[in-house]
Amino acid sequence: FANLAASYIMNVNPPRDTIRPILEKCVRLSPEEIMPTATLLQWAISDNDMEKVIELCRPASEYHPEIPTFSLYLAIAYFQSDKSKEALEVIEKALDADNENADPEIMTEMYALLGDLRHEKGDSDGAFEAYESALSYKSSNIGVLNNYAYYLSLMGEQLEKAEDMSYRTVKAEPSNWTYLDTYAWILFKEERYSEAHIYIDEALKNGGRAHADIIEHAGDIYFKSGDKAGALVLWKEALEAGSESKTIKRKIKIKKY
């Protein structure tokens, strides 16, 4: 009866405070019901209430393994709650299930998260394998393209591939400081310093100045572009912004990259 009442009341779009107690009761009495859980989950996500997301998705993912969305949001909530081990367990279990008919949008995000979790764990090969799977479901997944490209650049591997992926993100979102920084850094790794200078300036202009690592990247690029004085200013700015780089103080001290 509670589920029928909830469905009826939802059709008239009442305030959340009116319907929430009924939906909560539905979930307690019939945790296998999708509608009450899905509605409460939507609200929890909009409120950025990760504890509530975990509370809702943990049983829902068990009752409905055929709906990977619950597992995806559960893993994201764990990840954002600094519980990477739990997030990895959830996402791996979900991907071991039969996902033949799953939404490609969900699958690409599941593999994207798997890649991020594996990289955090130090498993670069596993991360890149997951990113490849994510792109097989959606080749234009901008977040995957950026992370994949950046991590390749950090390792100094497959820079041509990294550049191609990163350029696609910049083309899609030309004012995104994260993507601009990644592209500039790849150009830097390719020793194309003048081009890197252009893109890192754009990254700084579009919000990157709030991030110490990007400011430090800018300093490195300025130095290799021939502007040693500008590089020193930027390195000092990065340090003041809270840079945790192991080399930043030495670069400032010797005034050299």
C-alpha positions in Angstrom: 0.0 0.0 0.0 2.8 2.4 0.9 4.3 2.0 -2.6 1.0 2.7 -4.3 0.5 5.8 -2.1 4.0 7.0 -2.9 3.4 6.6 -6.7 0.1 8.4 -6.5 1.5 11.3 -4.4 4.6 11.6 -6.7 2.3 12.2 -9.6 1.1 15.5 -8.1 4.7 16.6 -7.5 4.5 17.5 -3.7 7.3 19.1 -1.7 10.1 16.8 -0.7 9.3 17.1 3.0 5.8 15.7 2.3 6.8 12.7 0.3 10.1 11.8 1.9 8.7 10.0 5.0 6.5 7.9 2.8 9.4 7.0 0.5 11.6 6.2 3.4 8.9 3.9 4.8 8.6 2.2 1.4 12.3 1.5 1.4 12.2 0.1 4.9 9.2 -2.2 4.2 10.1 -3.1 0.6 13.8 -2.5 -0.1 13.5 -4.3 -3.4 11.2 -1.6 -4.8 13.0 0.6 -7.3 10.9 3.7 -7.5 11.2 4.9 -3.8 15.0 4.1 -3.8 15.6 5.8 -7.1 13.7 9.0 -6.0 15.5 9.2 -2.7 18.8 8.5 -4.5 18.2 11.4 -6.9 17.7 13.7 -4.0 20.7 12.5 -2.1 22.9 13.0 -5.1 21.6 16.5 -5.6 22.3 17.2 -2.0 25.8 15.7 -2.3 24.9 13.4 0.6 27.3 10.6 0.0 26.4 8.8 3.3 22.8 8.6 2.1 23.8 7.5 -1.3 25.8 4.6 0.3 22.8 3.8 2.5 20.5 3.5 -0.4 22.7 1.9 -3.1 24.3 -0.8 -0.9 21.1 -2.8 -0.6 19.8 -1.7 -4.0 22.9 -3.0 -5.8 22.4 -6.4 -4.1 18.6 -6.6 -4.9 19.2 -5.4 -8.5 22.6 -6.5 -9.9 21.0 -6.2 -13.3 20.8 -2.4 -12.8 24.5 -1.3 -12.7 23.5 2.3 -12.0 23.1 1.5 -8.3 26.6 -0.1 -8.2 28.1 2.9 -10.1 26.7 5.4 -7.6 27.7 3.3 -4.7 31.3 3.1 -5.9 31.3 6.9 -6.6 30.0 7.6 -3.1 32.7 5.3 -1.6 35.4 7.0 -3.7 34.3 10.5 -2.7 34.3 9.3 0.9 37.9 8.2 0.7 37.0 4.5 0.7 38.8 3.5 -2.4 39.1 -0.2 -1.4 35.3 -0.5 -1.1 34.8 1.4 -4.3 37.1 -0.9 -6.2 35.4 -4.0 -4.8 31.9 -2.7 -5.8 32.9 -1.7 -9.3 34.8 -4.9 -10.0 31.9 -7.0 -8.8 29.4 -5.0 -10.9 31.6 -5.4 -14.0 31.8 -9.2 -13.5 28.0 -9.4 -13.8 26.2 -9.8 -17.1 26.1 -6.3 -18.6 25.3 -7.2 -22.1 22.2 -5.0 -22.3 23.5 -2.2 -20.0 23.4 1.4 -21.1 26.7 2.4 -22.8 26.7 5.7 -20.8 26.7 3.7 -17.5 29.3 1.3 -18.8 31.7 3.9 -19.9 31.5 5.7 -16.5 32.0 2.4 -14.7 35.2 1.6 -16.6 36.3 5.2 -16.2 36.0 4.9 -12.4 37.7 1.6 -12.5 40.6 3.2 -14.3 40.9 6.0 -11.8 40.8 3.5 -8.9 43.4 1.3 -10.4 45.7 4.3 -11.1 45.3 5.5 -7.6 46.4 2.0 -6.5 49.5 2.2 -8.7 48.3 -0.2 -11.3 49.0 1.8 -14.5 48.5 -1.1 -16.9 45.2 -2.0 -15.3 44.1 1.6 -15.4 44.9 2.0 -19.1 43.1 -1.2 -19.9 40.0 0.1 -18.1 40.3 3.4 -19.9 40.4 1.6 -23.2 37.2 -0.3 -22.2 35.5 3.0 -21.3 36.4 4.5 -24.6 35.1 1.4 -26.4 31.6 2.2 -25.0 32.0 6.0 -25.6 34.9 7.2 -27.6 34.1 10.9 -26.7 34.2 10.4 -22.9 36.1 13.6 -22.2 37.1 12.7 -18.6 38.6 9.5 -19.7 40.5 11.1 -22.6 42.0 13.7 -20.3 43.0 11.3 -17.5 44.4 8.7 -19.9 46.4 11.3 -21.8 47.7 12.9 -18.6 48.8 9.7 -17.0 50.6 8.6 -20.2 52.4 12.0 -20.2 53.5 11.5 -16.7 55.1 8.2 -17.7 56.5 9.7 -20.9 54.8 7.0 -22.9 52.8 7.1 -26.1 53.0 10.9 -26.2 51.5 11.1 -29.8 48.5 9.1 -28.6 48.3 11.2 -25.5 48.4 14.4 -27.5 45.6 13.3 -29.8 43.4 12.4 -26.9 44.1 15.6 -25.0 43.5 17.8 -28.1 40.1 16.3 -28.4 39.2 17.4 -24.9 40.5 21.0 -25.6 38.5 21.1 -28.8 35.4 20.0 -26.9 35.9 22.4 -24.0 38.4 25.1 -25.0 38.0 27.1 -21.7 38.5 24.1 -19.3 41.7 24.8 -17.3 42.2 21.1 -16.5 42.1 20.1 -20.2 44.3 23.0 -21.2 46.9 22.2 -18.6 47.0 18.5 -19.7 47.5 19.5 -23.3 50.1 22.1 -22.4 52.0 19.5 -20.3 52.0 16.9 -23.1 53.3 19.5 -25.5 56.0 20.3 -22.9 56.9 16.6 -22.7 57.2 16.6 -26.5 59.6 19.6 -26.2 57.2 21.9 -28.1 57.7 24.7 -25.6 56.3 27.6 -27.6 53.0 25.8 -28.2 52.9 24.6 -24.6 53.4 28.3 -23.4 50.3 29.3 -25.3 48.0 26.6 -23.8 49.3 27.0 -20.2 48.6 30.7 -20.4 45.1 29.8 -21.4 44.9 27.4 -18.5 46.0 30.1 -16.0 43.6 32.6 -17.5 40.6 30.2 -17.2 41.0 29.3 -13.5 44.2 27.4 -13.3 45.8 30.1 -11.1 43.9 28.6 -8.2 45.8 25.4 -8.4 49.4 25.1 -7.3 50.3 22.2 -9.6 49.2 24.1 -12.7 51.1 27.2 -11.6 54.2 25.0 -11.2 53.6 23.5 -14.7 53.5 27.0 -16.0 56.8 27.8 -14.4 58.4 24.8 -15.9 57.1 25.7 -19.3 58.2 29.3 -19.0 61.7 28.2 -18.1 62.0 25.9 -21.1 60.5 28.6 -23.3 63.3 31.0 -22.3 61.5 33.1 -19.7 63.6 32.2 -16.7 62.5 35.3 -14.7 58.9 34.5 -15.3 59.5 30.9 -14.4 60.9 31.9 -11.0 57.9 34.1 -10.3 55.6 31.3 -11.0 57.5 28.7 -9.0 57.4 31.0 -6.0 53.6 31.6 -6.6 53.1 27.8 -6.7 54.9 27.3 -3.4 52.8 30.1 -1.8 49.7 28.4 -3.2 50.6 25.2 -1.3 52.5 23.2 -3.8 53.5 19.8 -2.4 56.0 19.1 -5.2 59.2 17.5 -4.1 61.3 19.7 -6.5 59.7 23.1 -6.2 62.0 24.4 -3.5 65.1 23.2 -5.3 64.0 24.8 -8.5 63.5 28.1 -6.7 66.8 27.8 -4.9 68.9 27.0 -8.0 66.7 29.1 -10.3 66.6 26.2 -12.8 64.3 23.5 -14.0 
